[in-house]
Amino acid sequence: MNQAKTKVSLLNLVPRFENETVAASIQRAADLAKFVEELGYERYWVGEHHNIKVLVCSATELVIQNILAQTKTISVGSGGVLLPNHTNLQIAEGYGTLASLYPNRVELGVGRAAGTDVLTKELIYRQNISDLRSYEASIKELEQYFADDEDQDQVRAFNAIDTNVPVFVLGGSVNSARIAAKLGLPYAFASHVNYENMEEVIDVYRNEFKPSDKLDKPYVILALTAFIFEDNEKADQIAKETIGKLKGVALEKAKLYPHHDDENPTDISSAEKLFTGEKGLKIIGGPSQALKQWLEIKELIHPDEVMASTPLQSMDDLKESYRIFKDIIENN
């Protein structure tokens, strides 16, 4: 098994808290990117969700552009673009334009969920990739748009040609793992949502992986939720309060993302399971407790990279958690 140092990265769904503007939420995402760039994080990804009041990542491409404009070196991408919601040409034109403006820094993580409710899905659904063949074809077409001029077809995304934007497959199922393996692409497993079949899925990806001109061996990114602070009590309290209060934020209510010290949690709604990680993998605790949890995960999965999502408003808390997270993952 590969004993190289495990890389660290960040996933941000860009939460909007109570008494906060959309602009403030998006700017916090950029401020956090500047901080983790200085720490040496590998990449920074932004999710895509629609019609969820507490998340302002619906225009993923624009949030990414704002982060790119305020950082210098860190790779920034989608975690991920949900292919049913867009045409491949539009995706390639948008991310190709970003890659032209910020060379060698733009990445494209792709998934095949809708990232929203049924009614919203009906409004934005653009392509049917419900079967694996169409999903695979869609990814291949995107790669073609980003390739050299001689590889293009009659319809071209001119801003994307020769940008070679790297594509990552996102998922949490055997099917998505098989697609990533067959195409020889990196695979990001969404254990922050559900990790019950984590070992099986990642084993399938590694065992069936076929080297490509993009990647010569399997590369696994493990996404999880992290609340790591200087002591267990603070970490446990913030995690419990944050996750608990999120369970009371239903889409139909006129509430936004609560502060972790708000009161009166209520029951979780089905829509909120997308981002509360009720069944998701978490690292919670002070340095010693978090290290123990990480070593158990590492022994089980041996990921090449761990991507942390920490849905907090306080920049001081975010900095503390991401600083300790990096130290634990990279040095153990």
C-alpha positions as CSV (number, residue, x, y, z in Angstrom):
1,M,0.0,0.0,0.0
2,N,1.2,3.5,-0.8
3,Q,3.0,5.0,2.2
4,A,3.3,8.5,0.7
5,K,2.1,11.5,2.8
6,T,-1.7,11.9,2.6
7,K,-2.7,15.2,1.1
8,V,-5.3,17.5,2.5
9,S,-8.0,19.5,0.8
10,L,-11.3,21.3,1.5
11,L,-14.9,21.0,0.4
12,N,-17.2,24.0,0.9
13,L,-20.9,24.0,0.4
14,V,-20.9,27.7,1.2
15,P,-23.4,27.9,4.1
16,R,-25.3,31.0,4.8
17,F,-26.0,31.8,8.4
18,E,-28.7,33.7,10.1
19,N,-28.4,37.5,9.8
20,E,-25.9,37.1,7.0
21,T,-26.0,38.2,3.4
22,V,-25.3,36.0,0.4
23,A,-22.3,38.2,-0.4
24,A,-20.9,37.7,3.1
25,S,-21.2,33.9,2.9
26,I,-19.4,33.9,-0.5
27,Q,-16.7,36.2,0.8
28,R,-16.1,33.9,3.8
29,A,-15.5,31.1,1.4
30,A,-12.8,33.2,-0.3
31,D,-11.2,34.3,2.9
32,L,-11.0,30.6,4.0
33,A,-9.4,29.7,0.7
34,K,-6.7,32.4,1.3
35,F,-6.0,30.9,4.7
36,V,-5.7,27.2,3.6
37,E,-3.7,28.3,0.6
38,E,-1.1,29.6,3.0
39,L,-1.2,26.4,5.0
40,G,-0.5,24.4,1.8
41,Y,-3.8,22.7,1.2
42,E,-3.8,20.7,-2.1
43,R,-7.2,21.9,-3.5
44,Y,-10.4,23.7,-2.6
45,W,-13.7,22.5,-4.0
46,V,-17.2,24.1,-4.0
47,G,-20.3,22.0,-4.2
48,E,-23.5,22.5,-6.3
49,H,-26.9,22.5,-4.7
50,H,-30.1,24.2,-5.7
51,N,-33.2,25.5,-3.9
52,I,-31.6,25.0,-0.5
53,K,-31.9,28.3,1.3
54,V,-29.0,27.7,3.7
55,L,-26.5,27.0,0.9
56,V,-25.3,29.6,-1.6
57,C,-23.3,27.3,-3.9
58,S,-26.0,27.1,-6.6
59,A,-23.9,29.2,-9.0
60,T,-20.8,27.1,-8.4
61,E,-18.8,28.5,-11.3
62,L,-19.2,32.1,-10.0
63,V,-18.2,31.2,-6.4
64,I,-15.1,29.4,-7.8
65,Q,-14.2,32.5,-9.9
66,N,-14.4,34.7,-6.8
67,I,-12.1,32.3,-5.0
68,L,-9.6,32.1,-7.9
69,A,-9.5,35.9,-8.1
70,Q,-8.5,36.2,-4.4
71,T,-5.9,33.4,-4.3
72,K,-2.7,32.7,-6.1
73,T,-1.7,29.1,-6.3
74,I,-4.3,26.7,-4.8
75,S,-6.3,24.5,-7.2
76,V,-10.0,25.4,-7.1
77,G,-12.8,23.4,-8.6
78,S,-16.2,21.9,-8.4
79,G,-17.1,19.3,-5.9
80,G,-18.9,18.7,-8.1
81,V,-20.7,19.9,-11.1
82,L,-23.9,17.8,-11.4
83,L,-24.0,16.7,-15.0
84,P,-27.8,16.3,-15.3
85,N,-28.2,20.1,-14.6
86,H,-26.1,21.3,-17.5
87,T,-25.1,20.6,-21.1
88,N,-21.5,19.4,-21.5
89,L,-20.9,22.3,-23.9
90,Q,-21.9,24.8,-21.3
91,I,-19.8,23.2,-18.6
92,A,-16.7,23.1,-20.9
93,E,-17.2,26.7,-22.0
94,G,-17.5,27.9,-18.4
95,Y,-14.6,26.0,-16.9
96,G,-12.5,26.4,-20.0
97,T,-12.9,30.2,-19.6
98,L,-11.9,29.9,-16.0
99,A,-8.9,27.8,-16.9
100,S,-7.9,30.4,-19.6
101,L,-8.0,33.1,-16.9
102,Y,-6.3,31.0,-14.2
103,P,-4.1,28.5,-16.0
104,N,-3.3,25.1,-14.3
105,R,-5.5,26.0,-11.3
106,V,-9.1,24.9,-12.3
107,E,-10.5,21.4,-11.7
108,L,-13.8,19.8,-12.6
109,G,-15.3,17.3,-10.2
110,V,-18.4,15.7,-11.7
111,G,-21.4,13.8,-10.4
112,R,-24.7,12.5,-11.7
113,A,-27.1,13.5,-8.9
114,A,-29.4,16.4,-9.3
115,G,-28.5,18.1,-6.0
116,T,-32.0,19.4,-5.4
117,D,-35.6,18.5,-4.9
118,V,-38.0,17.0,-7.6
119,L,-39.6,20.3,-8.5
120,T,-36.4,22.1,-9.0
121,K,-34.9,19.2,-10.9
122,E,-37.8,19.5,-13.4
123,L,-36.8,23.1,-14.1
124,I,-33.0,22.6,-14.5
125,Y,-32.7,19.1,-15.8
126,R,-30.7,19.2,-19.1
127,Q,-29.4,15.8,-19.9
128,N,-30.4,12.2,-19.0
129,I,-27.4,10.3,-17.6
130,S,-29.4,7.9,-15.5
131,D,-27.6,4.9,-17.1
132,L,-23.9,4.3,-16.9
133,R,-23.2,4.4,-20.6
134,S,-24.6,7.9,-21.0
135,Y,-22.7,9.0,-17.8
136,E,-19.4,7.6,-19.2
137,A,-20.1,9.3,-22.6
138,S,-20.8,12.6,-20.9
139,I,-17.4,12.5,-19.1
140,K,-15.6,11.5,-22.3
141,E,-17.2,14.4,-24.2
142,L,-16.1,16.9,-21.5
143,E,-12.6,15.6,-21.7
144,Q,-12.7,16.0,-25.4
145,Y,-13.8,19.6,-25.2
146,F,-10.7,20.3,-22.9
147,A,-8.3,18.5,-25.2
148,D,-6.0,19.6,-28.0
149,D,-7.4,21.2,-31.2
150,E,-6.8,18.1,-33.3
151,D,-9.1,16.1,-31.0
152,Q,-12.1,18.4,-31.5
153,D,-15.3,17.6,-33.3
154,Q,-17.6,20.0,-35.3
155,V,-19.1,21.6,-32.2
156,R,-16.3,23.1,-30.1
157,A,-16.0,24.9,-26.7
158,F,-13.4,27.2,-28.1
159,N,-12.4,28.7,-24.7
160,A,-11.8,25.2,-23.4
161,I,-9.6,23.8,-26.2
162,D,-6.1,22.8,-24.9
163,T,-6.9,23.9,-21.3
164,N,-6.7,20.2,-20.2
165,V,-8.9,20.8,-17.2
166,P,-8.5,17.7,-15.0
167,V,-11.7,15.8,-14.4
168,F,-12.5,13.9,-11.2
169,V,-15.4,11.5,-10.7
170,L,-17.5,12.0,-7.6
171,G,-19.7,9.4,-6.1
172,G,-20.6,7.0,-3.3
173,S,-21.6,3.9,-5.2
174,V,-20.1,0.9,-7.0
175,N,-21.4,2.3,-10.3
176,S,-19.5,5.6,-10.0
177,A,-16.4,3.8,-8.9
178,R,-16.5,1.6,-11.9
179,I,-16.8,4.6,-14.2
180,A,-13.8,6.3,-12.6
181,A,-11.8,3.1,-12.8
182,K,-12.7,2.4,-16.5
183,L,-11.8,5.9,-17.6
184,G,-8.6,6.0,-15.5
185,L,-9.7,9.1,-13.5
186,P,-9.3,10.1,-9.8
187,Y,-12.3,9.1,-7.6
188,A,-13.7,11.2,-4.8
189,F,-15.8,9.2,-2.4
190,A,-18.6,11.1,-0.6
191,S,-18.2,9.6,2.8
192,H,-19.4,12.9,4.4
193,V,-22.8,11.9,3.1
194,N,-22.8,8.1,3.7
195,Y,-19.9,5.8,4.3
196,E,-21.7,2.5,4.9
197,N,-20.3,0.9,1.7
198,M,-17.1,2.8,1.7
199,E,-14.7,-0.2,1.7
200,E,-16.5,-2.1,-1.0
201,V,-16.8,0.9,-3.4
202,I,-13.1,1.9,-3.0
203,D,-12.0,-1.6,-3.4
204,V,-13.9,-1.9,-6.7
205,Y,-12.3,1.3,-7.9
206,R,-8.8,0.2,-7.1
207,N,-9.2,-3.4,-8.4
208,E,-10.8,-2.3,-11.7
209,F,-8.7,0.7,-12.4
210,K,-7.2,1.0,-15.9
211,P,-4.3,3.4,-16.3
212,S,-4.9,6.3,-18.7
213,D,-3.0,9.2,-20.1
214,K,-4.4,11.2,-17.2
215,L,-3.5,8.8,-14.3
216,D,-1.2,5.8,-14.1
217,K,-2.6,4.4,-10.8
218,P,-5.8,4.8,-8.7
219,Y,-6.2,8.0,-6.7
220,V,-8.7,8.1,-3.9
221,I,-10.0,11.3,-2.3
222,L,-12.1,10.7,0.9
223,A,-14.5,13.5,1.7
224,L,-15.6,13.8,5.4
225,T,-16.8,16.2,8.0
226,A,-14.3,17.6,10.5
227,F,-14.6,19.4,13.8
228,I,-11.2,19.5,15.3
229,F,-10.1,21.9,18.1
230,E,-7.5,22.2,20.8
231,D,-9.6,20.1,23.3
232,N,-12.2,17.4,23.1
233,E,-14.8,19.4,25.0
234,K,-14.9,22.3,22.6
235,A,-14.8,20.0,19.5
236,D,-17.6,17.8,20.8
237,Q,-19.7,20.8,21.9
238,I,-19.4,22.6,18.6
239,A,-20.0,19.5,16.5
240,K,-23.1,18.4,18.6
241,E,-24.6,21.9,18.5
242,T,-23.9,22.5,14.8
243,I,-25.2,19.2,13.5
244,G,-28.1,19.3,16.0
245,K,-29.3,22.7,15.0
246,L,-28.9,21.9,11.3
247,K,-31.5,19.2,11.8
248,G,-34.1,21.9,12.5
249,V,-33.5,23.9,9.3
250,A,-36.2,22.7,6.8
251,L,-36.4,24.2,3.3
252,E,-39.9,25.5,3.8
253,K,-38.9,27.5,7.0
254,A,-37.8,31.1,6.9
255,K,-34.6,30.2,8.8
256,L,-31.0,30.2,7.6
257,Y,-28.0,28.2,8.8
258,P,-28.0,28.6,12.6
259,H,-25.0,29.6,14.7
260,H,-23.7,26.6,16.6
261,D,-24.7,28.2,19.9
262,D,-28.4,28.7,19.0
263,E,-31.0,26.9,20.9
264,N,-34.0,24.6,20.3
265,P,-32.9,21.9,17.7
266,T,-35.8,20.1,16.0
267,D,-36.1,17.0,13.8
268,I,-34.2,16.6,10.5
269,S,-35.9,16.8,7.2
270,S,-35.0,14.6,4.2
271,A,-33.6,17.5,2.2
272,E,-31.2,18.4,5.0
273,K,-29.5,15.0,4.9
274,L,-27.7,16.3,1.8
275,F,-25.5,18.5,3.9
276,T,-25.8,17.6,7.6
277,G,-24.0,14.3,7.0
278,E,-26.3,12.4,9.4
279,K,-24.9,9.1,8.2
280,G,-21.6,10.6,7.1
281,L,-18.0,10.0,8.2
282,K,-16.7,12.5,10.7
283,I,-13.6,13.3,12.6
284,I,-14.5,15.1,15.9
285,G,-12.3,15.9,18.9
286,G,-9.1,17.4,20.2
287,P,-5.8,16.5,18.6
288,S,-5.4,13.1,20.3
289,Q,-9.0,12.0,19.8
290,A,-9.0,13.2,16.2
291,L,-5.6,11.4,15.6
292,K,-7.0,8.1,16.8
293,Q,-10.0,8.5,14.5
294,W,-7.8,9.3,11.6
295,L,-5.5,6.4,12.1
296,E,-8.5,4.0,12.1
297,I,-9.7,5.5,8.8
298,K,-6.3,5.4,7.3
299,E,-5.8,1.7,8.3
300,L,-9.1,0.9,6.7
301,I,-9.0,3.0,3.5
302,H,-5.5,4.4,2.9
303,P,-6.8,7.4,1.0
304,D,-4.4,9.4,-1.1
305,E,-6.1,12.6,0.0
306,V,-8.6,13.6,2.6
307,M,-11.1,16.4,1.9
308,A,-12.7,18.1,4.9
309,S,-15.9,20.0,5.2
310,T,-16.5,22.1,8.3
311,P,-19.7,24.1,8.2
312,L,-19.0,26.9,10.7
313,Q,-19.4,30.7,10.6
314,S,-16.6,31.8,12.9
315,M,-13.4,32.3,10.9
316,D,-11.3,31.7,14.0
317,D,-13.0,28.4,14.5
318,L,-12.5,27.5,10.9
319,K,-8.9,28.4,11.0
320,E,-8.3,26.4,14.1
321,S,-10.0,23.3,12.8
322,Y,-8.4,23.3,9.4
323,R,-5.0,24.0,10.8
324,I,-5.1,21.0,13.2
325,F,-6.7,18.8,10.6
326,K,-3.8,19.4,8.2
327,D,-1.2,18.7,10.9
328,I,-2.9,15.4,11.9
329,I,-3.5,14.1,8.4
330,E,-0.1,15.0,6.9
331,N,2.1,14.0,9.8
332,N,0.5,10.6,10.7
